Amino acid sequence: MITNENKKLAQWAMEFALKNGCQASRVSIYNGSSSSFEIRDMKMDRLQQASENSLVIHLFVDGRFGSFSTNRLDKKELEGFIRNGIASTRFLAEDKARTLPDASLYYKGGGADLQLIDPKFDSIQPDDKVALAMNVCNEMMGKDARIISANSSYSDEKDFKYMVASNGFEGEASGSSFSLVASVSIKGEGDARPESYWFDSSLYYDTLVKEGLGAKALERVMRKLGQKKVASGKYQMVVDNMNSSRLLSPVIDALYGSSIQQKNSFLLDKIDQKVLGDRLTIIDEPHIVGASGARYFDGEGVATKRMPVFENGVLKTYYIDTYSANKMDMKQTIASPSILTMQMGNRDADGLIASVDKGILVTGFNGGNSNSTTGDFSYGVEGFLIEKGCLTQPISEMNATGNMISLWSNLAEVGNDPRTFSSWRVPSLLFDGVDFSGL
């Protein structure tokens, strides 16, 4: 955790920078620890434990900006480190858009405890962590003669941050996380080697799903036996909640200030315009207690707030940090999303599938890309053919192509099944008229 000595050191470093040629400075101190265990075929394959203490200092010197980090937290060594950082920054090109945020935008404190760290973190024994991973692997190992390898992993981490800026910001943040992963590969027809995985993650050890992950991964991979291409054409497309965020990612990337400033966004100059479908409503909800992604301030100290991103397809905001705001003379918002929530429907993935007469369920993306300027995309997919509401043929080696604006304009239904351990709470989705290439 961050001690009073850590805070005093950060404050001293900031003040030392100001006394030695900086016009402004921001200092962050981090500490934390992590552990991970990887099991391959019921044998320990890898283990790692780490702890970290580091200081990052941002220096604003004569219209120039430099960022430097160190894990040497002795004052005497920091004096030379900061002086050298200031000298190095003076060699950089002038960029007057590099400033601290307007102090009026800072988080001022007073928010309720977001409960992001597990108080039991340090009491969990290494043997118990290994046992969890072993149990996950055991759920797969030897359950079918076609299994080539069964792997599992456990990981956890906790981190603490204290940040102070020379124009008045001071804040702290902390968090913990735990995860269990199961992955399995099997011998399929010919040279095919299908593989699949399943996982769970939680801020708290007690709420982490600890059983059934291996069995679920094995079930998923067995369903892939007999994968092949099906006929090219336009299909309805259901994307499960493990993969739906992949389709949202290019949309959110197009909202970042860096993309807008470089005119590298297919959503450029679209604020308050209807650009996507009626069924798309996304709210950034940063203050959900006990939720991954919750926070009161971003990496610059700017206060977060509940913020509509899309309302029935109308774009309501961009993610504009200080630098982008200065470069474009725009109003600053926040640097990045916190917790993205979607307005949901009434059915889960099974319900969406049951509503489809002829379509494709996407359970995985295998490569591909999206053009950030035009929104055109092409993704390799695998999953299942849907016929009259039932999954029939497993498919692979097919491509879904189109444009992000037309894809999201054809969003037919939003599911009700987001995986809430993620900071992007995107449920299963149903789209109309998606082009698939296969046979």
N, C-alpha and C positions, 0 to 999 in steps of 0.2 A: 504494500500500500504506500501511498504518498505520505511522507512524514513532514513535520514542520521544518526539519532540516532541509529536505528536498525543496520545499517551497522557498525557503530563504535563499537557497543556492540559485534557484531560477531567477528570483528577484535581483539577487546580486549580479548575476550574469547579464541581465537586461540593463541594469544601471551601469555596469562596467562598459558595455558596448556603447551606451550613450555618451559616456565620459571620454571615449577614445575615438570619436569621429562619426558615430551613427546619428542620423536624425530621428530614427525610429527603430524599434526592435520588438520582436516577439520571441518568447522562449517557452519551450515545452519540455517537461521532464516525463519520461515513461518508465514504468517498471512492471514486470509481470513474470509469469512462469507458464510453462506448458509441458505436456507429456504426450507421447503417442506410442502405441504398440501395434505392430502389424503381424498377423498370423497367416502363414501359408501352409495349407494342408496339415493343420493341427500342430505346426511347429513354429516357434518364434522366429520370425524372419528379420524383424528390425525393431529396435526400441530407441526412443529418444527422449531425453529430458533436458530442458533448457530454462534458464532464467536470464532476464535482461534488465539492465538499467542504462538508460541513455538520455542524452540531452540534445535537443535540436534548437538551433538559434537561427532566426530569420533577421537579416541585416539590411537596412535601408540606408544606403550611403550615397550622398550626392546624386540622387536620381537614379541610382543603380540598386540592384537587389541580388543578394546572395543567401543561400541556405546551406547550413553546415551541421553535421551531427557527430557526436562522439560518445563513447561509453567510459571515457576517462573523466571522472567527476571530481577530481581534486582541484581546488581553487587555483593553485599555482600553475598547474597544467592548463587550466581553462583560460587563464590570462593570456598565455601565448597563443592558444587556440583561437581565441576571439580576435586578438590583434592581427593574427595572420589571416583570419577570415575577412576582416575589414580591408586589409591591404589587397587581398585577392579580389574582393568585390569591386574595388576601384578600377581594376583592369577590364571589367565587363562593360558592354555597351550601355549607354544611358537609356532608360525606359521609364518615363515619368508616370506611366500607368501602374507601376508597381508601388502600391501604398498599402498601409493598414486600412481596414474598413472604417467608415464613419463611426465614431464612438456611440452615436445614438442607436446603432443597429445591434449593439452587443447584448448578449444575455446578461441580465442584471441580477440573477439569482431569484430565490423564493419559490421555485418549482417543487412540487412534491417528489419524494423519493421514487425514482422509476424502477427500483428493485431489479437491477440488472446483474447483480453478482450474488452467487450462491454462498451463503455464510458457511456452508459445510465443505467448501472446496478443499481446504487443507486437511480435512479429516479422512478423506477417501484414501484407502490403502492401495498401494501398487498391485498387490496380489488380487484385489477385487477388480481392478481395471483389466488386468490380464485375463481373469476368469470370464469377464463379460465377452471379450473378444474371442476367447476359446469356445465359449458356448455358441456364439453366432456361427463360427466356423463348423462346429460339430453338427449344427442343424442342416448343413449341406454335405459334409464329408461322408462318402460311402453310401449316400442315399440312392445313387443310380450309377450303373456301370459305365455310363457315357461321360461322367464327370472327368474333366481333364485337370482342373485345379479349382480349389475352393479357398477363398481368401477373406479375411476380415480385418478390421482395424478399429481401434479405440483411440480417441484423442480428446484432450481437454486443454483449456487455457484460461487464464485470468489476466487482466491488464488494468492498469491504472494510469491516468494522465492528469497532469496539472499544467495549465497554460496561463501565461501572463503576458500582457502587451503594454507597450509604453504609453499608449493613449487611453488606458483605463480599464482594460479587460482583465478579469481574473476568474478562472473557473476550473472545475475538476470533473472528471468522468471516470467510470469504471465499468467493468463487465466480465462475465464469465461465459463459457460455453462448453458443451460436451457433445460428442458425436460417436455413433457406431455405424459402421458400414459393412455390408456383405457384398461380395462379388463372386461370380462363378462362371466358368466356361465349360462347354460340353462338346463332344464330338457329334457333329451333325451329318447330313448326307454328303458323300464325297469329301471335298476339302473344306466344307463349311465348319466353322468353329463358333457357333453362337455364344454370346456372353451377355450377362445382365447383372444388375446390382439393385440393392435397396438400402436405404439408410434412414436414420432418424437423428435429430439434433435438438438440443434444448439448452436454455440458460441454466437450468438446474438439474443436478444429478438425479434427484428423486423422480422427476417427470420425464426423464429420458426413457424411451421405449427400449427395453433390454431383451425382449424375447420375440421370436417370430421373424426377425429380419432375414436370417439365412433362409428360412423356409420360403419367404416371399421372393427372395432373389432367385431361388431354385425354381419356383413356380413360374416366374416371369421368363426365365431362359428356356424352360421346357416348351412354353407356348410358341417359341420361335422356330421349332423344328419344322422343316418343310417350307421355309421362306422362299418366295420367288416373286418375280415381277408380275404385275397384272396390266391390263390394257391401259394405254394412255387415255386421258380425257379429263373432263371437268367433274369433280366430285365434291360432295360436302366433306368437310374435314373436321374431325374432332381431335383436339390436342389435349393429352392428359395433363394433370397438374404437376407432373414431374418435368414437363417440357414447355409448358405454355409461356414461361418467362422468356424463353429464347426468342419468341416472336415479339414480345413487348420490348426487348432490349434495344433494337434499332430505333424504335419510336422514342424511347427515353434518351438515348444517345443524341438524337436530333434536337433535343431541348437544351443541351448544355451550352453555356456561354461561349466556350471555345469553338464549338461547331457553328454557332450563329455568327460569331465575329469573323471566322474564316470563310463564311458563306458556303459551308460544307454541310448543309442541312436541308433535307427535303421539306422541313417545316419552317423555313425562313419566312419572316414577315407574315405569320399566320395567327398572331394573338387575336382572340375574340372572333375567330372565323371557324365555321364548321368544316373540319377537315377529315374527320373520321365518322364512323357510324353512330346512330342514335343510342345504341346499347352500350357504348363505351363511356363509362364515368369512372374516373380515377381520382382518389383523394390521397394526398400525402398527410399521414397522421403520425407526427413525430413523438407524441406523448402518451402512447399506450403503455401502461404499467406492465412490467415484466415481459416485454416483447423485444425480440431481436430488431435492432435498428433504431430503437427509441433513443432520443437525445434532446437536450435543451439548447445545444449550440453546435454549429458545424466546425470544421477544422480551422476556421478563422475567428471563431468566437461569436459569430453572428447568430442571433436568437432564431430558433426554429419556431414555426407555427403551423397550425392546420391550414392546408393550402390545396384548393382544387387544382388539378392538373388538366383533366378533361371533364367537361360536363355535357353529357349526351352528344359527344363527338366534337364539342367546341373547345378549342385550345385556350386555356386560361393563364398559363404561366410558362416562363422559361426558368432554367436554373442558372442564374447569373451570379458569379462570384465577383470579388472586388476588382480584379484585374480586367475581366471582361466588361464590367460596368464602366470602368474608366476608359477603356479603349473605345467603347461604342457610345459613350455618354448616355448610358441607359440606367434605369433604376435597378439597384441591386436587389436580389431576392435571397437565395440561399445557394450554396455551392453544389449541392447534390441531394438526391432523394434521401428520406429517412425511412419511413414505412409506407410503401405504396399499397393501397387497398382498392379493390374494385367493387363497384356496386354489383351484387350477385343476383343470380336467378334462383330457381327452386329445385334444380336437379343436379345430381352429381354426374360423373363421367358415364356411369351405367345408364342413367336416365337420358343423357344426351345421345348415346349410342342407340338406345331403343327407339329414338325418334327419327333415325336416319334410314331411308329406304336403300340408298346406294351411296356409300362414302368410304372414307379411309380414316381409321384411327391411327394417329401418329403417337408412337411411344418412344421415339428416339430420333435425333437429328445426327446425321453422319457427314459432317463437313458442310461446305457451302459458304455463302457470304451474302451481305446486303450492301448495296451502294448507298453510302450516307448522303450523297448529293441528290440522287434521283429517287431513292427508296426502292429501286428494283432489287429483287432477291432471287436466289436459287439455292435451295437446301436439299441435300440428300436426306432421305427419310426411311424409317422402318416402322412397321406396325402391323395393322390387320385390315383386310378388306371387310367392309360392313355391308351386309345384304339383308334387307328387311328387318333391321334392328338387331341383327346378330353378327358376332364376329365369326368370319369363315376362314379365309385363307391368310396365313401369315405372309407379310410382304417385306421385301428389302430391295436395295439397289434401284430405288425410284427417286425422282426429283420432284419437289414442289417448287413452282416458279410463279412470279407475279410481281406486284408492286405493293409496298406497305400501305399506302393510302387506300388503294382499292381493296386490299385484303381486309383491313380493319373497317372499311365502309361496309363490307359484307359480313360483319360479325352478326351471326344469327341468334346466338344465345350464349349467355355467360353462366357457368356452373356455380355450384355453391360449396365447392370442396377445396379451397386453398390449403396448402400445407403451412400452417400458421407459425412454424418455427422459422420461416424465411422472412426477411424484411420486405420481400416482394410477394405480397399475398395474392397470387394470380391463380384462380381456379381453372378447371378444365373449360375449354372453349369450343364453340361450334361455329364454323365459317361456311358460307355458301360459295359455290362456284370457283373452286381452287383448281388450277391446272396442275396435273400430275403427268409426268412422262415415264413410261415403262416399256411395255412391249410395242 
